[in-house]
Amino acid sequence: MRAVTDASGPCETGTTMTFHMNDGGKFAMRCENVVQNRRLEFKGGFLLGLAGALGTIELEPTPSSTSDSPETRVTYSFGLTGMAGNVFGWINRKPIERGTEDGLANILAMSESAQK
């Protein structure tokens, strides 16, 4: 992903935004099931509702985490939904898998940078 724009508010359930993809595509997305500092889902539809995207980010302290040395496990998942989304996702599974891995790496890098 190249950028996120047009956020209607803070990161909370119901906030909308636009995802700008590296290939030039733009997708309207919405935050769902937000639990501050714990969980975020983002979802959106395309192709007249025949396809959608659903991403989930979950944060949890690792067993060795302490207040002096906090550590967080980040779990990130992304997939396409709907009739057309499932077909498109299957056909493009390798690029989607790479994109999900790159997305997780980006999340980790931004988190580590913010802690400095």
JOFENVEN-V353973 format. One record per residue. SS is DSSP state (a for helix, b for strand, c for the rest). OMEGA is omega in whole degrees, 0 to 359 (none if undefined). D_LAST is the distance of its C-alpha to the last C-alpha in Angstrom with 2 decimals. Layout:
<<SS:OMEGA:D_LAST> <SS:OMEGA:D_LAST>>
This chain:
<<c:182:23.64> <c:184:23.21> <b:171:22.40> <b:181:22.84> <b:172:24.90> <c:178:27.26> <c:182:25.41> <c:181:27.93> <c:179:25.48> <c:181:22.36> <c:178:21.58> <c:181:24.66> <c:178:27.94> <c:179:30.12> <c:178:27.63> <b:181:28.79> <b:176:27.17> <b:174:28.07> <b:176:26.53> <b:185:27.20> <c:180:27.70> <c:181:27.54> <c:179:31.35> <c:179:31.81> <c:177:32.58> <b:182:31.56> <b:174:31.55> <b:182:31.62> <b:181:29.51> <b:175:29.24> <b:179:26.81> <b:173:28.72> <b:181:28.35> <b:171:24.97> <b:187:23.81> <c:179:20.65> <c:181:17.69> <c:191:20.33> <b:174:22.32> <b:168:23.02> <b:171:26.03> <b:183:26.75> <b:178:30.31> <b:181:32.68> <b:176:36.10> <b:184:37.82> <c:178:41.25> <c:177:42.99> <c:179:41.49> <c:180:42.66> <b:178:39.14> <b:177:35.77> <b:178:32.22> <b:177:30.31> <b:180:26.71> <b:174:25.06> <b:178:21.49> <b:179:21.39> <b:175:18.63> <b:178:19.67> <b:175:18.42> <c:179:19.54> <c:182:22.32> <c:181:20.28> <c:175:17.46> <c:179:17.37> <c:178:15.82> <c:182:14.42> <c:183:13.19> <c:175:12.99> <c:182:13.96> <b:172:15.16> <b:179:18.00> <b:176:18.03> <b:183:21.60> <b:175:22.43> <b:179:26.00> <b:177:27.83> <b:177:31.54> <b:184:34.39> <b:178:36.97> <a:184:40.50> <a:181:43.56> <a:180:42.51> <a:179:38.84> <a:179:39.90> <a:180:42.10> <a:179:39.56> <a:179:36.89> <a:180:39.33> <a:185:40.33> <c:187:36.75> <a:181:35.21> <a:177:33.70> <a:179:31.86> <a:178:30.68> <a:177:29.51> <a:179:27.59> <a:178:26.12> <a:178:25.01> <a:178:23.39> <a:178:21.64> <a:178:20.59> <a:179:19.03> <a:179:17.17> <a:178:15.92> <a:180:14.89> <a:180:12.96> <a:179:11.21> <a:179:10.36> <a:180:9.22> <a:178:6.94> <a:182:5.56> <a:181:5.56> <c:183:3.82> <c:none:0.00>>
